[in-house]
Amino acid sequence: MSGMGSPVHLREPLPEPVPAEGCDVCGALAEQRARAHAAGDWSKVTDCNVELRRHPHP
């Protein structure tokens, strides 16, 4: 055995979440995400996407 572990299987990335219309929090996160995209800060883009997915709406 070469010392390598089991292969890693990645799934397709999730589509970017769409901010809820009229929600100030979602709007702010979408703006942050757009600035992060423009700057090439993919970690921040991912963070914004996670926050958008977790932000509750009735």
PDB file with SEQRES, HELIX, SHEET and CRYST1 records, atoms N, CA, C and O in Angstrom:
SEQRES   1 A   58  MET SER GLY MET GLY SER PRO VAL HIS LEU ARG GLU PRO          
SEQRES   2 A   58  LEU PRO GLU PRO VAL PRO ALA GLU GLY CYS ASP VAL CYS          
SEQRES   3 A   58  GLY ALA LEU ALA GLU GLN ARG ALA ARG ALA HIS ALA ALA          
SEQRES   4 A   58  GLY ASP TRP SER LYS VAL THR ASP CYS ASN VAL GLU LEU          
SEQRES   5 A   58  ARG ARG HIS PRO HIS PRO                                      
HELIX    1 AA1 ASP A   24  ALA A   39  1                                  16    
HELIX    2 AA2 TRP A   42  ARG A   54  1                                  13    
CRYST1    1.000    1.000    1.000  90.00  90.00  90.00 P 1           1          
ATOM      1  N   MET A   1       0.857  -1.179   0.000  1.00  0.00           N  
ATOM      2  CA  MET A   1       0.000   0.000   0.000  1.00  0.00           C  
ATOM      3  C   MET A   1       0.894   1.230   0.000  1.00  0.00           C  
ATOM      4  O   MET A   1       1.937   1.250   0.653  1.00  0.00           O  
ATOM      5  N   SER A   2       0.485   2.245  -0.728  1.00  0.00           N  
ATOM      6  CA  SER A   2       1.310   3.438  -0.887  1.00  0.00           C  
ATOM      7  C   SER A   2       1.112   4.457   0.225  1.00  0.00           C  
ATOM      8  O   SER A   2       1.738   5.516   0.184  1.00  0.00           O  
ATOM      9  N   GLY A   3       0.283   4.189   1.200  1.00  0.00           N  
ATOM     10  CA  GLY A   3       0.054   5.128   2.285  1.00  0.00           C  
ATOM     11  C   GLY A   3      -1.048   6.134   1.998  1.00  0.00           C  
ATOM     12  O   GLY A   3      -1.341   6.986   2.837  1.00  0.00           O  
ATOM     13  N   MET A   4      -1.654   6.049   0.839  1.00  0.00           N  
ATOM     14  CA  MET A   4      -2.748   6.970   0.497  1.00  0.00           C  
ATOM     15  C   MET A   4      -4.045   6.430   1.083  1.00  0.00           C  
ATOM     16  O   MET A   4      -4.274   5.221   1.102  1.00  0.00           O  
ATOM     17  N   GLY A   5      -4.877   7.324   1.553  1.00  0.00           N  
ATOM     18  CA  GLY A   5      -6.163   6.927   2.113  1.00  0.00           C  
ATOM     19  C   GLY A   5      -7.173   6.636   1.018  1.00  0.00           C  
ATOM     20  O   GLY A   5      -6.828   6.514  -0.158  1.00  0.00           O  
ATOM     21  N   SER A   6      -8.405   6.529   1.425  1.00  0.00           N  
ATOM     22  CA  SER A   6      -9.487   6.295   0.483  1.00  0.00           C  
ATOM     23  C   SER A   6      -9.658   7.504  -0.433  1.00  0.00           C  
ATOM     24  O   SER A   6      -9.339   8.623  -0.032  1.00  0.00           O  
ATOM     25  N   PRO A   7     -10.149   7.307  -1.641  1.00  0.00           N  
ATOM     26  CA  PRO A   7     -10.362   8.440  -2.536  1.00  0.00           C  
ATOM     27  C   PRO A   7     -11.457   9.367  -2.001  1.00  0.00           C  
ATOM     28  O   PRO A   7     -12.380   8.934  -1.311  1.00  0.00           O  
ATOM     29  N   VAL A   8     -11.331  10.618  -2.329  1.00  0.00           N  
ATOM     30  CA  VAL A   8     -12.312  11.617  -1.920  1.00  0.00           C  
ATOM     31  C   VAL A   8     -13.281  11.823  -3.082  1.00  0.00           C  
ATOM     32  O   VAL A   8     -12.859  11.992  -4.226  1.00  0.00           O  
ATOM     33  N   HIS A   9     -14.556  11.809  -2.789  1.00  0.00           N  
ATOM     34  CA  HIS A   9     -15.578  12.019  -3.807  1.00  0.00           C  
ATOM     35  C   HIS A   9     -16.311  13.316  -3.497  1.00  0.00           C  
ATOM     36  O   HIS A   9     -16.970  13.431  -2.464  1.00  0.00           O  
ATOM     37  N   LEU A  10     -16.197  14.278  -4.382  1.00  0.00           N  
ATOM     38  CA  LEU A  10     -16.855  15.564  -4.196  1.00  0.00           C  
ATOM     39  C   LEU A  10     -18.114  15.614  -5.039  1.00  0.00           C  
ATOM     40  O   LEU A  10     -18.167  15.046  -6.130  1.00  0.00           O  
ATOM     41  N   ARG A  11     -19.123  16.295  -4.530  1.00  0.00           N  
ATOM     42  CA  ARG A  11     -20.356  16.453  -5.302  1.00  0.00           C  
ATOM     43  C   ARG A  11     -20.292  17.772  -6.066  1.00  0.00           C  
ATOM     44  O   ARG A  11     -19.402  18.593  -5.842  1.00  0.00           O  
ATOM     45  N   GLU A  12     -21.225  17.956  -6.947  1.00  0.00           N  
ATOM     46  CA  GLU A  12     -21.332  19.207  -7.688  1.00  0.00           C  
ATOM     47  C   GLU A  12     -21.596  20.341  -6.717  1.00  0.00           C  
ATOM     48  O   GLU A  12     -22.337  20.158  -5.751  1.00  0.00           O  
ATOM     49  N   PRO A  13     -21.009  21.511  -6.947  1.00  0.00           N  
ATOM     50  CA  PRO A  13     -21.275  22.629  -6.039  1.00  0.00           C  
ATOM     51  C   PRO A  13     -22.740  23.060  -6.109  1.00  0.00           C  
ATOM     52  O   PRO A  13     -23.385  22.948  -7.152  1.00  0.00           O  
ATOM     53  N   LEU A  14     -23.245  23.549  -4.993  1.00  0.00           N  
ATOM     54  CA  LEU A  14     -24.619  24.052  -4.953  1.00  0.00           C  
ATOM     55  C   LEU A  14     -24.701  25.364  -5.724  1.00  0.00           C  
ATOM     56  O   LEU A  14     -23.730  26.119  -5.753  1.00  0.00           O  
ATOM     57  N   PRO A  15     -25.838  25.648  -6.347  1.00  0.00           N  
ATOM     58  CA  PRO A  15     -25.995  26.960  -6.993  1.00  0.00           C  
ATOM     59  C   PRO A  15     -26.031  28.051  -5.928  1.00  0.00           C  
ATOM     60  O   PRO A  15     -26.414  27.808  -4.783  1.00  0.00           O  
ATOM     61  N   GLU A  16     -25.630  29.244  -6.320  1.00  0.00           N  
ATOM     62  CA  GLU A  16     -25.665  30.350  -5.363  1.00  0.00           C  
ATOM     63  C   GLU A  16     -27.110  30.637  -4.962  1.00  0.00           C  
ATOM     64  O   GLU A  16     -28.001  30.674  -5.811  1.00  0.00           O  
ATOM     65  N   PRO A  17     -27.337  30.840  -3.665  1.00  0.00           N  
ATOM     66  CA  PRO A  17     -28.694  31.138  -3.220  1.00  0.00           C  
ATOM     67  C   PRO A  17     -29.140  32.519  -3.693  1.00  0.00           C  
ATOM     68  O   PRO A  17     -28.334  33.440  -3.822  1.00  0.00           O  
ATOM     69  N   VAL A  18     -30.419  32.636  -3.943  1.00  0.00           N  
ATOM     70  CA  VAL A  18     -31.003  33.912  -4.367  1.00  0.00           C  
ATOM     71  C   VAL A  18     -31.488  34.645  -3.116  1.00  0.00           C  
ATOM     72  O   VAL A  18     -32.237  34.079  -2.319  1.00  0.00           O  
ATOM     73  N   PRO A  19     -31.067  35.902  -2.938  1.00  0.00           N  
ATOM     74  CA  PRO A  19     -31.526  36.637  -1.753  1.00  0.00           C  
ATOM     75  C   PRO A  19     -33.034  36.871  -1.793  1.00  0.00           C  
ATOM     76  O   PRO A  19     -33.605  37.094  -2.860  1.00  0.00           O  
ATOM     77  N   ALA A  20     -33.672  36.821  -0.629  1.00  0.00           N  
ATOM     78  CA  ALA A  20     -35.108  37.070  -0.555  1.00  0.00           C  
ATOM     79  C   ALA A  20     -35.388  38.534  -0.882  1.00  0.00           C  
ATOM     80  O   ALA A  20     -34.711  39.438  -0.393  1.00  0.00           O  
ATOM     81  N   GLU A  21     -36.377  38.740  -1.702  1.00  0.00           N  
ATOM     82  CA  GLU A  21     -36.753  40.098  -2.112  1.00  0.00           C  
ATOM     83  C   GLU A  21     -37.262  40.887  -0.910  1.00  0.00           C  
ATOM     84  O   GLU A  21     -38.094  40.401  -0.143  1.00  0.00           O  
ATOM     85  N   GLY A  22     -36.757  42.100  -0.755  1.00  0.00           N  
ATOM     86  CA  GLY A  22     -37.213  42.981   0.304  1.00  0.00           C  
ATOM     87  C   GLY A  22     -36.561  42.750   1.659  1.00  0.00           C  
ATOM     88  O   GLY A  22     -36.892  43.441   2.622  1.00  0.00           O  
ATOM     89  N   CYS A  23     -35.644  41.795   1.754  1.00  0.00           N  
ATOM     90  CA  CYS A  23     -34.974  41.504   3.021  1.00  0.00           C  
ATOM     91  C   CYS A  23     -33.652  42.276   3.057  1.00  0.00           C  
ATOM     92  O   CYS A  23     -32.780  42.062   2.215  1.00  0.00           O  
ATOM     93  N   ASP A  24     -33.511  43.169   4.031  1.00  0.00           N  
ATOM     94  CA  ASP A  24     -32.295  43.975   4.151  1.00  0.00           C  
ATOM     95  C   ASP A  24     -31.062  43.119   4.422  1.00  0.00           C  
ATOM     96  O   ASP A  24     -29.985  43.394   3.893  1.00  0.00           O  
ATOM     97  N   VAL A  25     -31.215  42.084   5.242  1.00  0.00           N  
ATOM     98  CA  VAL A  25     -30.079  41.215   5.564  1.00  0.00           C  
ATOM     99  C   VAL A  25     -29.616  40.478   4.304  1.00  0.00           C  
ATOM    100  O   VAL A  25     -28.421  40.429   4.013  1.00  0.00           O  
ATOM    101  N   CYS A  26     -30.547  39.918   3.577  1.00  0.00           N  
ATOM    102  CA  CYS A  26     -30.203  39.214   2.339  1.00  0.00           C  
ATOM    103  C   CYS A  26     -29.566  40.169   1.327  1.00  0.00           C  
ATOM    104  O   CYS A  26     -28.614  39.809   0.636  1.00  0.00           O  
ATOM    105  N   GLY A  27     -30.096  41.375   1.250  1.00  0.00           N  
ATOM    106  CA  GLY A  27     -29.541  42.359   0.333  1.00  0.00           C  
ATOM    107  C   GLY A  27     -28.109  42.713   0.686  1.00  0.00           C  
ATOM    108  O   GLY A  27     -27.260  42.826  -0.198  1.00  0.00           O  
ATOM    109  N   ALA A  28     -27.832  42.889   1.976  1.00  0.00           N  
ATOM    110  CA  ALA A  28     -26.468  43.206   2.417  1.00  0.00           C  
ATOM    111  C   ALA A  28     -25.519  42.046   2.131  1.00  0.00           C  
ATOM    112  O   ALA A  28     -24.385  42.257   1.702  1.00  0.00           O  
ATOM    113  N   LEU A  29     -25.984  40.822   2.370  1.00  0.00           N  
ATOM    114  CA  LEU A  29     -25.145  39.656   2.083  1.00  0.00           C  
ATOM    115  C   LEU A  29     -24.880  39.523   0.586  1.00  0.00           C  
ATOM    116  O   LEU A  29     -23.773  39.165   0.184  1.00  0.00           O  
ATOM    117  N   ALA A  30     -25.876  39.807  -0.232  1.00  0.00           N  
ATOM    118  CA  ALA A  30     -25.688  39.737  -1.681  1.00  0.00           C  
ATOM    119  C   ALA A  30     -24.674  40.784  -2.148  1.00  0.00           C  
ATOM    120  O   ALA A  30     -23.874  40.516  -3.044  1.00  0.00           O  
ATOM    121  N   GLU A  31     -24.705  41.977  -1.542  1.00  0.00           N  
ATOM    122  CA  GLU A  31     -23.723  43.014  -1.887  1.00  0.00           C  
ATOM    123  C   GLU A  31     -22.322  42.583  -1.472  1.00  0.00           C  
ATOM    124  O   GLU A  31     -21.371  42.753  -2.236  1.00  0.00           O  
ATOM    125  N   GLN A  32     -22.186  42.031  -0.280  1.00  0.00           N  
ATOM    126  CA  GLN A  32     -20.876  41.538   0.175  1.00  0.00           C  
ATOM    127  C   GLN A  32     -20.366  40.446  -0.756  1.00  0.00           C  
ATOM    128  O   GLN A  32     -19.183  40.404  -1.094  1.00  0.00           O  
ATOM    129  N   ARG A  33     -21.267  39.569  -1.162  1.00  0.00           N  
ATOM    130  CA  ARG A  33     -20.885  38.475  -2.058  1.00  0.00           C  
ATOM    131  C   ARG A  33     -20.422  39.010  -3.404  1.00  0.00           C  
ATOM    132  O   ARG A  33     -19.445  38.516  -3.967  1.00  0.00           O  
ATOM    133  N   ALA A  34     -21.113  40.011  -3.922  1.00  0.00           N  
ATOM    134  CA  ALA A  34     -20.727  40.600  -5.207  1.00  0.00           C  
ATOM    135  C   ALA A  34     -19.337  41.249  -5.119  1.00  0.00           C  
ATOM    136  O   ALA A  34     -18.525  41.112  -6.034  1.00  0.00           O  
ATOM    137  N   ARG A  35     -19.070  41.959  -4.003  1.00  0.00           N  
ATOM    138  CA  ARG A  35     -17.741  42.563  -3.825  1.00  0.00           C  
ATOM    139  C   ARG A  35     -16.664  41.479  -3.703  1.00  0.00           C  
ATOM    140  O   ARG A  35     -15.563  41.625  -4.234  1.00  0.00           O  
ATOM    141  N   ALA A  36     -16.991  40.401  -3.004  1.00  0.00           N  
ATOM    142  CA  ALA A  36     -16.038  39.300  -2.851  1.00  0.00           C  
ATOM    143  C   ALA A  36     -15.759  38.639  -4.199  1.00  0.00           C  
ATOM    144  O   ALA A  36     -14.615  38.300  -4.502  1.00  0.00           O  
ATOM    145  N   HIS A  37     -16.804  38.455  -5.009  1.00  0.00           N  
ATOM    146  CA  HIS A  37     -16.624  37.915  -6.371  1.00  0.00           C  
ATOM    147  C   HIS A  37     -15.656  38.787  -7.145  1.00  0.00           C  
ATOM    148  O   HIS A  37     -14.707  38.292  -7.754  1.00  0.00           O  
ATOM    149  N   ALA A  38     -15.898  40.082  -7.118  1.00  0.00           N  
ATOM    150  CA  ALA A  38     -15.072  41.025  -7.888  1.00  0.00           C  
ATOM    151  C   ALA A  38     -13.618  41.001  -7.425  1.00  0.00           C  
ATOM    152  O   ALA A  38     -12.703  41.197  -8.225  1.00  0.00           O  
ATOM    153  N   ALA A  39     -13.409  40.761  -6.136  1.00  0.00           N  
ATOM    154  CA  ALA A  39     -12.052  40.740  -5.584  1.00  0.00           C  
ATOM    155  C   ALA A  39     -11.393  39.364  -5.684  1.00  0.00           C  
ATOM    156  O   ALA A  39     -10.208  39.213  -5.387  1.00  0.00           O  
ATOM    157  N   GLY A  40     -12.168  38.364  -6.105  1.00  0.00           N  
ATOM    158  CA  GLY A  40     -11.631  37.009  -6.186  1.00  0.00           C  
ATOM    159  C   GLY A  40     -11.485  36.345  -4.828  1.00  0.00           C  
ATOM    160  O   GLY A  40     -10.695  35.414  -4.672  1.00  0.00           O  
ATOM    161  N   ASP A  41     -12.239  36.817  -3.844  1.00  0.00           N  
ATOM    162  CA  ASP A  41     -12.194  36.265  -2.490  1.00  0.00           C  
ATOM    163  C   ASP A  41     -13.234  35.155  -2.373  1.00  0.00           C  
ATOM    164  O   ASP A  41     -14.340  35.375  -1.882  1.00  0.00           O  
ATOM    165  N   TRP A  42     -12.864  33.958  -2.830  1.00  0.00           N  
ATOM    166  CA  TRP A  42     -13.827  32.854  -2.917  1.00  0.00           C  
ATOM    167  C   TRP A  42     -14.231  32.335  -1.547  1.00  0.00           C  
ATOM    168  O   TRP A  42     -15.321  31.784  -1.391  1.00  0.00           O  
ATOM    169  N   SER A  43     -13.374  32.504  -0.562  1.00  0.00           N  
ATOM    170  CA  SER A  43     -13.741  32.121   0.803  1.00  0.00           C  
ATOM    171  C   SER A  43     -14.893  32.988   1.302  1.00  0.00           C  
ATOM    172  O   SER A  43     -15.844  32.479   1.894  1.00  0.00           O  
ATOM    173  N   LYS A  44     -14.808  34.291   1.063  1.00  0.00           N  
ATOM    174  CA  LYS A  44     -15.871  35.218   1.477  1.00  0.00           C  
ATOM    175  C   LYS A  44     -17.151  34.937   0.686  1.00  0.00           C  
ATOM    176  O   LYS A  44     -18.247  35.001   1.242  1.00  0.00           O  
ATOM    177  N   VAL A  45     -17.020  34.631  -0.590  1.00  0.00           N  
ATOM    178  CA  VAL A  45     -18.200  34.279  -1.403  1.00  0.00           C  
ATOM    179  C   VAL A  45     -18.912  33.084  -0.770  1.00  0.00           C  
ATOM    180  O   VAL A  45     -20.133  33.086  -0.621  1.00  0.00           O  
ATOM    181  N   THR A  46     -18.139  32.072  -0.405  1.00  0.00           N  
ATOM    182  CA  THR A  46     -18.712  30.880   0.218  1.00  0.00           C  
ATOM    183  C   THR A  46     -19.372  31.214   1.547  1.00  0.00           C  
ATOM    184  O   THR A  46     -20.466  30.732   1.840  1.00  0.00           O  
ATOM    185  N   ASP A  47     -18.706  32.044   2.356  1.00  0.00           N  
ATOM    186  CA  ASP A  47     -19.287  32.451   3.640  1.00  0.00           C  
ATOM    187  C   ASP A  47     -20.631  33.149   3.444  1.00  0.00           C  
ATOM    188  O   ASP A  47     -21.592  32.862   4.158  1.00  0.00           O  
ATOM    189  N   CYS A  48     -20.699  34.058   2.486  1.00  0.00           N  
ATOM    190  CA  CYS A  48     -21.954  34.773   2.207  1.00  0.00           C  
ATOM    191  C   CYS A  48     -23.037  33.807   1.748  1.00  0.00           C  
ATOM    192  O   CYS A  48     -24.191  33.926   2.161  1.00  0.00           O  
ATOM    193  N   ASN A  49     -22.674  32.849   0.895  1.00  0.00           N  
ATOM    194  CA  ASN A  49     -23.653  31.871   0.429  1.00  0.00           C  
ATOM    195  C   ASN A  49     -24.204  31.040   1.578  1.00  0.00           C  
ATOM    196  O   ASN A  49     -25.402  30.763   1.627  1.00  0.00           O  
ATOM    197  N   VAL A  50     -23.332  30.639   2.507  1.00  0.00           N  
ATOM    198  CA  VAL A  50     -23.782  29.862   3.664  1.00  0.00           C  
ATOM    199  C   VAL A  50     -24.736  30.702   4.508  1.00  0.00           C  
ATOM    200  O   VAL A  50     -25.782  30.215   4.936  1.00  0.00           O  
ATOM    201  N   GLU A  51     -24.378  31.961   4.749  1.00  0.00           N  
ATOM    202  CA  GLU A  51     -25.250  32.830   5.551  1.00  0.00           C  
ATOM    203  C   GLU A  51     -26.590  33.052   4.865  1.00  0.00           C  
ATOM    204  O   GLU A  51     -27.629  33.063   5.526  1.00  0.00           O  
ATOM    205  N   LEU A  52     -26.579  33.227   3.555  1.00  0.00           N  
ATOM    206  CA  LEU A  52     -27.841  33.410   2.826  1.00  0.00           C  
ATOM    207  C   LEU A  52     -28.724  32.173   2.947  1.00  0.00           C  
ATOM    208  O   LEU A  52     -29.936  32.289   3.128  1.00  0.00           O  
ATOM    209  N   ARG A  53     -28.123  30.996   2.849  1.00  0.00           N  
ATOM    210  CA  ARG A  53     -28.912  29.766   2.959  1.00  0.00           C  
ATOM    211  C   ARG A  53     -29.496  29.586   4.359  1.00  0.00           C  
ATOM    212  O   ARG A  53     -30.588  29.041   4.515  1.00  0.00           O  
ATOM    213  N   ARG A  54     -28.772  30.041   5.367  1.00  0.00           N  
ATOM    214  CA  ARG A  54     -29.226  29.858   6.754  1.00  0.00           C  
ATOM    215  C   ARG A  54     -30.123  30.967   7.256  1.00  0.00           C  
ATOM    216  O   ARG A  54     -30.753  30.815   8.302  1.00  0.00           O  
ATOM    217  N   HIS A  55     -30.200  32.078   6.543  1.00  0.00           N  
ATOM    218  CA  HIS A  55     -31.016  33.199   7.009  1.00  0.00           C  
ATOM    219  C   HIS A  55     -32.504  32.827   6.907  1.00  0.00           C  
ATOM    220  O   HIS A  55     -32.996  32.504   5.826  1.00  0.00           O  
ATOM    221  N   PRO A  56     -33.201  32.875   8.029  1.00  0.00           N  
ATOM    222  CA  PRO A  56     -34.604  32.418   8.033  1.00  0.00           C  
ATOM    223  C   PRO A  56     -35.567  33.434   7.422  1.00  0.00           C  
ATOM    224  O   PRO A  56     -35.391  34.646   7.546  1.00  0.00           O  
ATOM    225  N   HIS A  57     -36.570  32.906   6.771  1.00  0.00           N  
ATOM    226  CA  HIS A  57     -37.686  33.712   6.251  1.00  0.00           C  
ATOM    227  C   HIS A  57     -38.984  32.983   6.540  1.00  0.00           C  
ATOM    228  O   HIS A  57     -39.051  31.757   6.440  1.00  0.00           O  
ATOM    229  N   PRO A  58     -39.998  33.724   6.893  1.00  0.00           N  
ATOM    230  CA  PRO A  58     -41.283  33.052   7.171  1.00  0.00           C  
ATOM    231  C   PRO A  58     -41.917  32.447   5.935  1.00  0.00           C  
ATOM    232  O   PRO A  58     -42.993  31.855   6.021  1.00  0.00           O  
TER     233      PRO A  58                                                      
END                                                                             
